[in-house]
Amino acid sequence: MKIGIVVYSQTGHTYSVAEKLQEKLQANGHSVDIERVTTVGDVNPGSKNVTFQNQPDVQGYDALVFGSPVHAFNLAPAMRAYLEQIPSLQGKNVACYVTKGLPFHRTGGNQAISQMKKICQSKGATIVGTDILVWRGSTGKKIDELTGKFSVIF
């Protein structure tokens, strides 16, 4: 299966999860590309106008994983804008994850995942998995749990 992992990452944390997931999925025999959503300049929480330097095309993939940090208790505005501009995800199985620094899911994790799911479903995607990774404590173990969970759904 050809899987695209599309991430928006400012600090590199969200991207590092994508790299580990790519390794795991490739070990399971999948063809996996990581594509990075990049913007022109910084995008602050609450931004409505986002200018992209790179907007990955997702149509060539059988399945997709979207990864984003949480910004100000919501989905990062750059990832929101990117997902909203995708014309269709019809017939695609999609998994979503977010990374965040604050503990407790009520500090934006659930909200961000809900926003990702809603946008993807509105484009015709079937959501097959979600996860929230809190970037504290035993992060390596949490990344292993996420990659293990996602590796069996594709």
C-alpha positions in Angstrom: 0.0 0.0 0.0 1.2 3.5 -0.8 0.9 5.7 2.3 1.5 9.4 2.6 2.4 10.9 6.0 1.6 14.6 5.7 2.8 16.8 8.6 3.0 20.3 9.7 5.8 20.8 12.3 7.5 23.9 13.6 9.8 22.5 16.3 10.5 19.1 14.7 8.6 17.0 17.3 5.6 16.2 15.0 8.0 15.5 12.2 10.1 13.1 14.3 6.9 11.1 15.0 6.3 10.9 11.3 9.8 9.5 10.7 9.3 6.7 13.3 5.9 5.9 11.8 7.5 5.7 8.3 10.1 3.2 9.6 7.4 1.1 11.2 5.1 1.1 8.1 8.0 0.4 5.7 9.0 -2.6 7.9 5.5 -3.9 7.4 6.0 -3.7 3.6 4.3 -0.4 2.7 5.6 2.3 0.5 5.7 5.4 2.6 6.5 9.0 1.9 6.7 11.9 4.4 5.5 15.2 2.9 5.8 18.4 4.9 3.4 21.3 4.8 5.4 24.5 4.9 4.3 28.1 5.1 5.8 31.4 4.1 6.7 33.0 7.4 5.3 32.1 10.8 1.7 31.3 11.4 0.4 32.4 14.8 -2.5 30.8 16.6 -5.8 32.2 15.3 -4.4 33.1 11.9 -6.9 33.0 9.1 -4.7 33.8 6.1 -2.0 31.2 5.5 0.4 31.3 2.6 2.0 28.0 1.7 5.4 27.4 0.5 4.6 23.7 0.0 1.2 22.0 -0.2 1.6 18.2 -0.7 -0.7 16.6 -3.2 -2.4 13.6 -1.6 -4.2 12.1 -4.6 -1.5 9.5 -5.4 -1.8 7.8 -2.0 -3.9 4.8 -1.0 -4.0 5.9 2.6 -2.9 9.0 4.6 -1.7 10.0 8.0 -2.0 13.7 9.0 0.2 15.0 11.8 0.1 18.4 13.4 0.9 20.2 16.7 -1.7 21.7 18.8 -1.7 25.5 18.9 -3.6 27.5 21.5 -5.9 24.6 22.4 -6.8 24.0 18.7 -5.5 22.5 15.5 -2.5 24.5 14.2 -3.9 27.1 11.7 -1.5 26.0 9.0 -2.7 22.3 9.1 -6.4 23.5 9.2 -5.9 25.7 6.2 -4.0 22.9 4.4 -6.7 20.3 5.1 -9.5 22.7 4.0 -7.9 23.3 0.6 -7.6 19.6 -0.3 -10.3 19.0 -2.9 -11.2 15.4 -2.0 -10.2 12.5 0.3 -13.0 10.3 -1.2 -12.2 6.6 -0.7 -9.1 7.2 1.4 -8.4 5.7 4.8 -7.0 8.4 7.0 -5.4 8.4 10.5 -4.6 11.7 12.4 -2.3 12.5 15.3 -1.4 15.6 17.2 1.5 16.5 19.4 1.3 18.9 22.3 3.3 20.0 25.3 0.5 20.4 27.9 -0.8 17.3 29.7 -4.5 16.5 29.8 -6.5 16.0 26.6 -8.7 19.0 27.6 -5.8 21.3 26.8 -6.4 21.1 23.1 -5.7 17.5 22.1 -9.3 16.3 21.8 -10.3 19.6 20.1 -7.5 19.4 17.5 -8.3 15.8 16.7 -12.0 16.5 16.4 -11.2 19.4 14.0 -9.0 17.2 11.9 -11.5 14.4 11.7 -14.4 16.8 10.8 -12.5 18.4 7.9 -11.2 15.0 6.6 -14.7 13.4 6.8 -16.2 16.4 5.0 -13.8 15.6 2.1 -15.0 12.0 2.0 -12.3 10.3 4.1 -12.8 7.3 6.4 -11.1 7.9 9.7 -9.3 4.7 10.8 -7.3 6.0 13.8 -6.4 8.9 15.9 -3.9 9.6 18.6 -2.7 12.5 20.9 1.0 12.5 21.9 1.9 14.6 24.9 5.5 15.7 24.6 6.5 15.1 28.2 8.0 12.3 30.2 8.7 9.0 28.4 8.2 10.4 24.9 10.0 7.5 23.2 7.6 5.0 24.7 4.6 7.2 23.6 5.9 7.4 20.1 6.3 3.6 20.1 2.7 3.2 21.2 1.4 5.5 18.5 3.5 3.9 15.7 2.4 0.4 16.9 -1.3 1.4 17.0 -1.1 3.0 13.5 1.0 0.3 11.9 -1.8 -2.3 12.3 -4.6 -0.2 10.8 -3.1 -0.1 7.3 
